[in-house]
Amino acid sequence: MRVASVTFLITAMLVMAQKADGVPLNAKLTQSLPVFYDSALAAKGFPSPLVKARIGGHEALFIIDSGASVNVLANWYAKVAEIPTWTETGSTARGSGGKTTPVRTVHRLQGHWSNGQGFTLKEAIVVAFPPLFETLHLGGLLSPQLLAPEGTAAVLDLRIPSLEFKPFARAMSDLHLSRAIKVPQPVCRNPDSHFVNRVYLAPITTAGVTDLVLVDTGATKTIVAADSKIGQAIETDSELGPHSEGIGGEVDGRRIARDVQLLRGGKTIGLSPSIGEVSSSCNAKGLLGMDALRNCLLVLGKDEMAFRCK
């Protein structure tokens, strides 16, 4: 499989375990993370912000993924780092194409960021990713909103990139975001999940219609559902696009609509979004990927969200 022909879409992890457990995700974190972009990985289909972490003496890259409702470790990395895991009966993770894969869990995982600061993940899941993750030394996905200490929001500036944690109101004031798009009731949670979890929905508009989509910094490209208002509005001029691969290794094909003028975060951008099946929670009608978010600033709070794009 040629890397150049594959678009990798890393999307929300929807864990379907039927247990209720309100354990906070993290007990100890710094107020910022040393995140960065890697041009070589971007050329291979991974344009998302990254962070280096070392667990059990083994360092790897992790994708900062706002579309991940839980923190996720790649199976290869859990093996190399000798991370003890437990199987949760009935727990699965679902990729963008709808395919589910069994998961294992890990608790109270300690490690260090690349700047030497320590962290503790109280819970995460371990799943199988495509083989390219191991080749590129990608150890998994970290959800920025769940890394935020209690009482703070994750402030993810994708233009730099940077990731800081501060109270939501302070972030709005410090960043002069009075004109930011504050999304009403954007937070989506799976109440049946075994894990503390949340992702965010945001409005996008084109061709005179608007849909709510998942804000997904782990997705390479923006996708709209075929049955969405936007999907139906732009489908006429679409063409068959390349295959994509996600969690569990499923591969599927989607259509692409060229040169779509898409309004997000208060600004319009020209994109070529994909149209196809989207597996997401809270009736989201698509995924807003890094092609649309690269020039945006996100404030991801516990119960609210705001974002502004250039």
KOLGU-365226 format. One record per atom (N, C-alpha, C): x, y, z. Coordinates in steps of 0.2 Angstrom, whole numbers, padded with zeros to 4 digits, always signed. Layout:
N
XYZ;...
REM end
This chain:
310
+0004-0006+0000;+0000+0000+0000;+0004+0006+0000;+0004+0010-0005;+0008+0016-0006;+0006+0022-0001;+0010+0024+0003;+0008+0029+0008;+0005+0036+0005;+0008+0037-0001;+0006+0043-0004;-0001+0043-0007;-0004+0037-0007;-0011+0037-0010;-0016+0036-0004;-0013+0036+0002;-0018+0035+0008;-0019+0041+0012;-0025+0043+0014;-0026+0048+0019;-0028+0045+0025;-0024+0047+0030;-0026+0044+0037;-0030+0048+0041;-0036+0045+0043;-0041+0049+0047;-0041+0046+0054;-0039+0049+0059;-0039+0047+0066;-0044+0050+0069;-0050+0047+0071;-0056+0050+0073;-0058+0048+0080;-0063+0050+0082;-0066+0049+0089;-0066+0042+0091;-0063+0040+0097;-0064+0034+0100;-0070+0033+0104;-0075+0029+0102;-0081+0029+0106;-0081+0022+0109;-0080+0022+0116;-0079+0016+0120;-0086+0014+0122;-0088+0008+0121;-0095+0006+0122;-0096+0002+0128;-0091+0002+0133;-0092-0002+0139;-0098+0000+0143;-0102-0004+0146;-0108-0003+0150;-0107-0002+0157;-0102+0002+0159;-0100+0003+0166;-0100+0011+0167;-0102+0013+0173;-0102+0020+0174;-0096+0021+0180;-0091+0026+0178;-0086+0027+0182;-0083+0034+0181;-0083+0038+0186;-0082+0045+0186;-0075+0047+0188;-0070+0043+0186;-0063+0044+0189;-0060+0049+0184;-0057+0055+0187;-0053+0060+0183;-0048+0057+0179;-0047+0060+0174;-0042+0057+0169;-0035+0057+0171;-0033+0063+0174;-0026+0065+0175;-0025+0068+0182;-0020+0066+0186;-0019+0068+0193;-0013+0073+0193;-0009+0073+0188;-0003+0078+0189;-0001+0080+0181;-0001+0086+0180;+0001+0088+0173;+0004+0095+0174;+0008+0097+0169;+0011+0104+0169;+0005+0108+0166;+0006+0115+0166;+0001+0120+0163;+0002+0121+0156;+0007+0117+0153;+0008+0117+0145;+0011+0111+0143;+0010+0109+0137;+0014+0104+0134;+0018+0106+0128;+0024+0103+0128;+0029+0104+0122;+0027+0101+0116;+0021+0104+0112;+0019+0101+0106;+0022+0104+0100;+0022+0101+0094;+0026+0103+0089;+0023+0100+0082;+0024+0102+0077;+0023+0099+0070;+0029+0096+0067;+0028+0091+0063;+0033+0087+0060;+0032+0087+0053;+0036+0090+0049;+0034+0091+0041;+0035+0084+0038;+0039+0080+0040;+0040+0073+0037;+0034+0069+0038;+0031+0069+0044;+0025+0066+0046;+0019+0069+0042;+0019+0075+0042;+0014+0078+0038;+0013+0076+0031;+0019+0075+0028;+0019+0073+0021;+0017+0066+0020;+0017+0062+0026;+0014+0055+0026;+0007+0055+0028;+0004+0060+0029;-0003+0060+0031;-0005+0062+0038;+0000+0064+0042;-0001+0065+0049;+0001+0073+0050;-0003+0077+0049;-0002+0085+0050;-0004+0087+0057;-0006+0083+0061;-0008+0085+0068;-0003+0087+0072;-0004+0091+0077;+0001+0093+0082;+0003+0086+0086;+0009+0086+0088;+0012+0080+0091;+0016+0082+0098;+0017+0077+0102;+0020+0078+0108;+0024+0071+0109;+0031+0072+0112;+0035+0066+0113;+0034+0064+0121;+0033+0058+0122;+0032+0056+0129;+0036+0049+0130;+0039+0048+0136;+0043+0042+0137;+0039+0039+0143;+0038+0032+0142;+0034+0028+0147;+0038+0022+0147;+0040+0019+0153;+0044+0013+0154;+0050+0013+0150;+0053+0019+0150;+0060+0020+0146;+0060+0020+0139;+0054+0020+0136;+0053+0020+0129;+0049+0026+0126;+0052+0030+0122;+0050+0036+0119;+0046+0035+0113;+0040+0039+0112;+0037+0039+0106;+0033+0045+0105;+0031+0046+0099;+0027+0052+0097;+0019+0051+0098;+0016+0056+0100;+0008+0055+0101;+0005+0061+0098;-0001+0059+0095;-0005+0064+0091;-0009+0067+0096;-0009+0074+0096;-0014+0078+0100;-0021+0078+0096;-0026+0074+0099;-0032+0073+0095;-0038+0075+0099;-0041+0081+0097;-0047+0083+0100;-0053+0078+0098;-0052+0074+0093;-0058+0070+0091;-0058+0063+0095;-0052+0062+0099;-0052+0056+0103;-0056+0057+0110;-0061+0053+0111;-0065+0054+0117;-0061+0051+0123;-0056+0047+0122;-0052+0045+0128;-0045+0045+0125;-0040+0044+0130;-0033+0043+0128;-0032+0036+0125;-0028+0035+0120;-0027+0029+0116;-0020+0027+0115;-0017+0021+0117;-0011+0019+0116;-0011+0014+0110;-0006+0014+0106;-0005+0009+0101;-0003+0003+0104;-0006-0003+0101;-0004-0009+0104;+0004-0011+0103;+0007-0009+0098;+0014-0010+0097;+0018-0006+0103;+0016+0000+0105;+0019+0003+0110;+0018+0000+0117;+0012-0002+0118;+0011-0005+0125;+0015-0011+0126;+0016-0015+0120;+0021-0021+0120;+0028-0019+0122;+0031-0014+0118;+0038-0012+0118;+0039-0009+0125;+0034-0005+0128;+0035-0002+0134;+0033-0006+0140;+0031-0012+0138;+0029-0017+0143;+0024-0014+0148;+0019-0011+0145;+0013-0008+0149;+0008-0014+0151;+0007-0015+0157;+0002-0020+0159;-0005-0017+0158;-0009-0022+0154;-0016-0020+0152;-0021-0025+0155;-0027-0023+0155;-0032-0027+0157;-0038-0027+0151;-0041-0033+0150;-0046-0033+0145;-0053-0032+0148;-0056-0027+0145;-0063-0025+0148;-0068-0029+0143;-0072-0033+0146;-0077-0037+0142;-0082-0032+0139;-0083-0033+0133;-0088-0029+0129;-0085-0022+0127;-0079-0020+0129;-0077-0014+0127;-0074-0014+0120;-0076-0009+0116;-0073-0008+0109;-0072-0001+0107;-0068+0000+0102;-0067+0007+0100;-0069+0007+0092;-0072+0012+0090;-0075+0013+0083;-0071+0018+0079;-0069+0016+0073;-0066+0021+0069;-0071+0025+0065;-0068+0029+0060;-0072+0033+0056;-0076+0029+0051;-0074+0023+0049;-0078+0019+0045;-0083+0015+0048;-0084+0015+0055;-0089+0011+0059;-0086+0005+0061;-0080+0003+0059;-0078-0004+0061;-0075-0003+0068;-0077-0009+0072;-0075-0009+0079;-0069-0013+0080;-0065-0012+0085;-0060-0016+0087;-0059-0017+0095;-0057-0023+0097;-0057-0024+0105;-0052-0019+0108;-0053-0018+0114;-0048-0013+0117;-0047-0016+0124;-0041-0014+0126;-0038-0016+0133;-0037-0010+0137;-0037-0010+0143;-0037-0004+0147;-0030-0004+0151;-0028+0002+0153;-0022+0003+0157;-0024+0009+0162;-0021+0008+0168;-0023+0013+0174;-0017+0015+0177;-0017+0022+0179;-0011+0025+0183;-0005+0024+0179;-0005+0026+0173;+0001+0026+0169;+0006+0032+0170;+0012+0031+0172;+0017+0037+0173;+0022+0037+0168;+0024+0043+0166;+0029+0045+0161;+0031+0052+0161;+0035+0054+0156;+0038+0060+0156;+0037+0063+0149;+0036+0070+0149;+0036+0073+0142;+0043+0075+0140;+0044+0077+0134;+0051+0078+0131;+0054+0084+0135;+0051+0088+0139;+0054+0093+0143;+0056+0091+0150;+0055+0084+0151;+0056+0082+0158;+0051+0082+0163;+0046+0085+0162;+0040+0085+0166;+0036+0079+0167;+0035+0077+0173;+0031+0070+0173;+0024+0071+0173;+0020+0065+0171;+0013+0065+0170;+0011+0058+0173;+0004+0058+0174;+0001+0052+0176;-0006+0052+0172;-0007+0047+0168;-0013+0045+0165;-0017+0040+0169;-0022+0042+0172;-0026+0037+0177;-0029+0032+0173;-0031+0033+0166;-0034+0028+0162;-0033+0029+0155;-0032+0024+0151;-0032+0025+0144;-0034+0018+0141;-0034+0018+0134;-0036+0011+0131;-0030+0009+0126;-0030+0003+0125;-0025+0001+0120;-0028-0003+0115;-0027-0001+0109;-0030-0004+0103;-0025-0005+0097;-0027-0009+0092;-0022-0010+0086;-0023-0004+0081;-0018-0001+0079;-0018+0004+0074;-0015+0001+0068;-0015+0004+0062;-0012+0002+0056;-0004+0001+0057;-0001-0003+0054;+0006-0004+0055;+0010+0002+0054;+0008+0007+0050;+0012+0013+0049;+0013+0016+0055;+0009+0016+0060;+0010+0019+0067;+0017+0017+0070;+0018+0010+0070;+0024+0008+0072;+0030+0010+0068;+0029+0010+0062;+0035+0012+0057;+0037+0019+0058;+0032+0023+0060;+0033+0030+0061;+0034+0032+0068;+0034+0027+0072;+0035+0028+0080;+0030+0032+0083;+0024+0031+0080;+0018+0035+0083;+0015+0030+0089;+0015+0032+0095;+0013+0028+0101;+0005+0029+0102;+0002+0033+0099;-0006+0033+0100;-0008+0040+0100;-0014+0041+0103;-0018+0048+0103;-0019+0050+0110;-0018+0057+0111;-0019+0060+0117;-0024+0065+0116;-0029+0065+0120;-0035+0070+0120;-0033+0076+0124;-0032+0082+0121;-0030+0088+0124;-0035+0090+0130;-0042+0089+0128;-0047+0092+0133;-0047+0087+0139;-0045+0081+0139;-0044+0077+0145;-0038+0077+0148;-0033+0080+0145;-0026+0082+0149;-0027+0088+0153;-0032+0092+0152;-0032+0098+0156;-0034+0096+0163;-0030+0099+0168;-0031+0098+0175;-0038+0101+0177;-0041+0098+0182;-0047+0100+0185;-0048+0108+0185;-0053+0111+0183;-0055+0118+0183;-0051+0122+0177;-0048+0119+0173;-0045+0122+0167;-0048+0120+0160;-0047+0124+0155;-0048+0122+0148;-0042+0121+0145;-0042+0117+0139;-0036+0116+0135;-0036+0121+0130;-0031+0125+0129;-0031+0131+0124;-0026+0128+0119;-0028+0126+0113;-0024+0123+0108;-0024+0128+0102;-0018+0131+0101;-0017+0136+0096;-0014+0132+0090;-0017+0130+0085;-0015+0126+0080;-0010+0130+0075;-0010+0136+0076;-0006+0141+0071;+0001+0140+0073;+0003+0138+0079;+0010+0139+0081;+0014+0132+0081;+0012+0126+0084;+0006+0125+0088;+0008+0126+0096;+0003+0127+0100;+0005+0127+0107;-0001+0124+0111;+0000+0121+0117;-0006+0119+0121;-0005+0121+0128;-0009+0125+0130;-0009+0127+0137;-0015+0125+0141;-0015+0126+0148;-0021+0124+0152;-0022+0130+0156;-0028+0133+0156;-0030+0139+0160;-0038+0139+0161;-0040+0142+0166;-0048+0143+0166;-0051+0145+0160;-0057+0143+0158;-0060+0145+0152;-0061+0153+0151;-0063+0156+0157;-0065+0163+0156;-0058+0167+0156;-0053+0164+0159;-0046+0168+0158;-0044+0167+0151;-0044+0161+0148;-0042+0160+0142;-0046+0165+0137;-0052+0166+0138;-0056+0170+0133;-0054+0177+0134;-0052+0179+0140;-0050+0186+0141;-0042+0187+0139;-0038+0182+0141;-0031+0183+0139;-0030+0183+0131;-0034+0179+0128;-0033+0179+0121;-0037+0183+0117;-0041+0188+0120;-0045+0193+0117;-0050+0189+0112;-0053+0184+0115;-0058+0180+0111;-0065+0182+0112;-0066+0189+0113;-0073+0191+0114;-0077+0190+0107;-0074+0190+0102;-0077+0189+0095;-0076+0182+0093;-0074+0177+0097;-0073+0170+0095;-0080+0167+0094;-0081+0162+0091;-0087+0158+0090;-0088+0154+0096;-0092+0156+0100;-0094+0151+0106;-0100+0147+0104;-0098+0140+0104;-0103+0136+0102;-0108+0134+0107;-0115+0135+0106;-0119+0133+0111;-0120+0125+0112;-0119+0123+0118;-0120+0116+0120;-0116+0111+0115;-0109+0113+0115;-0105+0109+0110;-0102+0102+0113;-0103+0101+0119;-0099+0096+0122;-0103+0089+0122;-0100+0084+0119;-0103+0078+0118;-0100+0073+0123;-0104+0069+0127;-0102+0064+0131;-0105+0057+0130;-0102+0052+0131;-0105+0045+0130;-0107+0043+0138;-0113+0044+0140;-0114+0042+0147;-0113+0035+0149;-0113+0030+0144;-0113+0023+0145;-0105+0021+0145;-0101+0025+0144;-0094+0023+0143;-0091+0022+0150;-0086+0017+0150;-0083+0016+0156;-0078+0022+0158;-0076+0026+0153;-0071+0031+0154;-0074+0038+0155;-0071+0043+0158;-0072+0050+0158;-0071+0052+0150;-0075+0055+0147;-0075+0056+0140;-0078+0063+0138;-0076+0066+0133;-0079+0072+0130;-0076+0074+0123;-0080+0076+0118;-0078+0078+0112;-0082+0084+0111;-0081+0088+0105;-0084+0094+0104;-0087+0095+0097;-0093+0098+0096;-0096+0099+0090;-0096+0106+0088;-0095+0108+0082;-0095+0115+0079;-0099+0116+0073;-0102+0122+0071;-0105+0123+0065;-0101+0124+0059;-0102+0121+0054;-0099+0123+0047;-0104+0125+0042;-0103+0130+0038;-0108+0132+0033;-0105+0132+0026;-0109+0130+0021;-0107+0131+0014;-0113+0130+0010;-0113+0133+0004;-0119+0132+0000;-0125+0134+0003;-0125+0138+0008;-0131+0141+0011;-0134+0136+0016;-0131+0131+0018;-0133+0126+0023;-0128+0125+0028;-0130+0123+0034;-0126+0122+0040;-0127+0116+0043;-0121+0113+0046;-0121+0106+0049;-0117+0107+0055;-0118+0103+0060;-0113+0102+0066;-0109+0096+0065;-0102+0097+0066;-0097+0092+0065;-0093+0091+0071;-0089+0086+0071;-0084+0085+0076;-0078+0089+0075;-0075+0092+0080;-0069+0096+0080;-0063+0091+0081;-0060+0089+0076;-0055+0083+0076;-0048+0085+0073;-0044+0086+0078;-0037+0088+0076;-0033+0082+0074;-0036+0076+0075;-0032+0070+0073;-0034+0068+0066;-0039+0071+0063;-0041+0069+0056;-0037+0073+0051;-0034+0070+0046;-0031+0073+0041;-0035+0078+0037;-0041+0076+0035;-0045+0079+0031;-0052+0080+0034;-0056+0085+0031;-0063+0086+0033;-0067+0082+0029;-0072+0078+0033;-0077+0074+0030;-0084+0076+0032;-0088+0076+0027;-0095+0077+0029;-0099+0071+0027;-0104+0069+0031;-0108+0063+0030;-0113+0064+0024;-0113+0059+0020;-0117+0059+0014;-0124+0061+0015;-0127+0059+0021;-0134+0061+0022;-0135+0068+0025;-0129+0072+0026;-0130+0078+0029;-0132+0083+0024;-0134+0089+0027;-0137+0094+0022;-0131+0097+0018;-0125+0097+0021;-0119+0099+0016;-0117+0094+0012;-0117+0088+0014;-0115+0082+0009;-0120+0082+0003;-0126+0083+0004;-0131+0083-0001;-0130+0089-0006;-0128+0095-0003;-0128+0101-0007;-0122+0101-0011;-0116+0097-0009;-0110+0097-0013;-0109+0091-0017;-0113+0086-0016;-0112+0079-0019;-0112+0079-0026;-0116+0083-0029;-0117+0083-0037;-0110+0084-0040;-0106+0088-0038;-0099+0090-0041;-0094+0086-0038;-0095+0081-0035;-0090+0077-0032;-0087+0071-0036;-0081+0069-0034;-0078+0063-0038;-0075+0058-0033;-0074+0052-0036;-0071+0047-0031;-0064+0049-0029;-0063+0048-0022;-0057+0050-0019;-0052+0044-0017;-0047+0045-0014;-0042+0040-0012;-0045+0036-0006;-0042+0030-0005;-0044+0026+0001;-0041+0029+0007;-0044+0028+0013;-0042+0030+0019;-0041+0024+0024;-0037+0025+0029;-0036+0020+0034;-0036+0023+0041;-0040+0019+0046;-0040+0022+0052;-0040+0016+0057;-0043+0018+0063;-0042+0013+0069;-0045+0006+0067;-0041+0001+0069;-0043-0006+0067;-0040-0008+0060;-0038-0003+0056;-0035-0005+0050;-0040-0005+0044;-0046-0003+0045;-0051-0003+0040;-0050+0002+0034;-0051+0000+0028;-0050+0005+0023;-0056+0006+0019;-0058+0012+0017;-0064+0013+0013;-0062+0019+0008;-0067+0020+0004;-0066+0025-0001;-0072+0030+0000;-0070+0037-0002;-0075+0042-0001;-0075+0046-0007;-0080+0050-0008;-0080+0055-0013;-0077+0062-0011;-0075+0066-0016;-0072+0072-0014;-0075+0078-0018;-0077+0083-0015;-0079+0089-0018;-0074+0094-0018;-0072+0097-0024;-0067+0101-0025;-0069+0108-0024;-0064+0112-0021;-0064+0119-0020;-0071+0122-0017;-0073+0119-0011;-0078+0121-0007;-0077+0127-0003;-0081+0132-0003;-0080+0138+0002;-0083+0136+0008;-0079+0135+0014;-0082+0132+0020;-0081+0138+0025;-0086+0139+0029;-0086+0144+0034;-0085+0140+0041;-0080+0142+0045;-0079+0139+0051;-0075+0144+0055;-0077+0144+0062;-0073+0148+0066;-0073+0156+0064;-0078+0158+0061;-0079+0165+0059;-0076+0167+0052;-0072+0162+0049;-0068+0163+0043;-0070+0158+0038;-0070+0160+0032;-0071+0155+0026;-0064+0153+0023;-0064+0146+0022;-0058+0143+0019;-0060+0139+0013;-0056+0139+0008;-0057+0134+0002;-0054+0127+0003;-0058+0122+0003;-0057+0116+0005;-0059+0111-0001;-0057+0105+0000;-0059+0099-0004;-0061+0094+0000;-0067+0094+0004;-0069+0089+0009;-0071+0083+0006;-0071+0077+0010;-0073+0071+0008;-0080+0070+0010;-0084+0066+0006;-0091+0064+0007;-0091+0057+0008;-0094+0055+0014;-0095+0047+0015;-0098+0046+0022;-0098+0039+0023;-0100+0037+0030;-0096+0040+0036;-0099+0043+0041;-0095+0045+0046;-0098+0042+0053;-0094+0039+0057;-0096+0036+0063;-0094+0041+0069;-0099+0044+0071;-0097+0049+0077;-0103+0049+0081;-0102+0052+0087;-0107+0053+0092;-0111+0059+0092;-0117+0059+0095;-0121+0065+0096;-0123+0068+0089;-0124+0063+0085;-0127+0065+0078;-0123+0070+0074;-0117+0070+0075;-0112+0074+0071;-0113+0072+0064;-0113+0077+0060;-0113+0076+0053;-0107+0076+0049;-0101+0075+0052;-0095+0075+0049;-0089+0076+0054;-0083+0077+0051;-0077+0078+0055;-0074+0085+0052;-0072+0089+0057;-0068+0095+0054;-0061+0094+0056;-0057+0092+0050;-0050+0090+0051;-0045+0096+0051;-0039+0093+0050;-0033+0098+0051;-0033+0103+0044;-0036+0101+0039;-0036+0105+0033;-0040+0111+0034;-0045+0111+0039;-0049+0116+0041;-0047+0120+0047;-0043+0116+0051;-0041+0119+0058;-0034+0121+0059;-0030+0121+0054;-0023+0122+0054;-0022+0130+0056;-0027+0134+0055;-0026+0141+0056;-0031+0143+0062;-0033+0139+0066;-0038+0140+0071;-0035+0140+0078;-0038+0143+0083;-0037+0143+0090;-0043+0140+0093;-0042+0134+0097;-0047+0131+0101;-0047+0132+0108;-0052+0133+0112;-0053+0133+0119;-0058+0128+0121;-0055+0122+0123;-0059+0116+0125;-0060+0116+0132;-0066+0118+0135;-0068+0117+0142;-0072+0111+0144;-0073+0111+0150;-0077+0105+0153;-0084+0105+0150;-0087+0111+0150;-0094+0111+0148;-0095+0116+0142;-0090+0119+0139;-0091+0124+0134;-0085+0124+0130;-0086+0127+0124;-0080+0128+0119;-0081+0134+0115;-0075+0137+0113;-0075+0142+0108;-0069+0141+0103;-0070+0144+0098;-0064+0144+0093;-0065+0150+0088;-0059+0151+0085;-0058+0157+0081;-0053+0155+0075;-0054+0156+0069;-0050+0154+0064;-0048+0160+0060;-0042+0160+0056;-0040+0165+0052;-0041+0163+0045;
REM end
